[in-house]
């Protein structure tokens, strides 16, 4: 199946999904192979209502509070739960950019019993981890080069082959536009430092 996730805020009794997300896994353009997690694009292009309802029921049923994620495989027979992550998810940046919601504030508000409003995404956003294809040393402050990077290593840091170098962010009107930007930005990273 195709990997996906639902980002959910719980208050211990009820839960509200804030986004369904495509999971990027094994993307060679990001230096990943097999089932290695690369990132997310929000919103999921073919959002499945069953997956959202299922995620809300799971988080409420477990009595979880705050920001949680439920990972799924989308199959021809419907969504299959893979795992529950009772923590902030890797999709946080993409969810906030695509929905305009402050997920950290929603997390805090949930401890008072408040759940966020349902929102429609106003575009698409993505985050991807770029993995080292060989051992390398970071020789410059990369934050001065690109404004769309995060999780940035300090100059002088050594990154071993297959370890994360940094994360890249992208926004656009559609999933395809965001996906293309992520690929292009990963290529820029490799051209400069890897």
Secondary structure as GFF3:
##gff-version 3
##sequence-region A 1 194
A	DSSP	beta_strand	2	11	.	.	.	ID=ss1
A	DSSP	beta_strand	15	25	.	.	.	ID=ss2
A	DSSP	three_ten_helix	28	30	.	.	.	ID=ss3
A	DSSP	beta_strand	37	42	.	.	.	ID=ss4
A	DSSP	alpha_helix	49	62	.	.	.	ID=ss5
A	DSSP	beta_strand	65	75	.	.	.	ID=ss6
A	DSSP	beta_strand	78	85	.	.	.	ID=ss7
A	DSSP	alpha_helix	92	99	.	.	.	ID=ss8
A	DSSP	alpha_helix	103	110	.	.	.	ID=ss9
A	DSSP	beta_strand	124	131	.	.	.	ID=ss10
A	DSSP	beta_strand	136	137	.	.	.	ID=ss11
A	DSSP	three_ten_helix	142	144	.	.	.	ID=ss12
A	DSSP	beta_strand	149	150	.	.	.	ID=ss13
A	DSSP	beta_strand	158	159	.	.	.	ID=ss14
A	DSSP	beta_strand	164	172	.	.	.	ID=ss15
A	DSSP	alpha_helix	175	193	.	.	.	ID=ss16
###
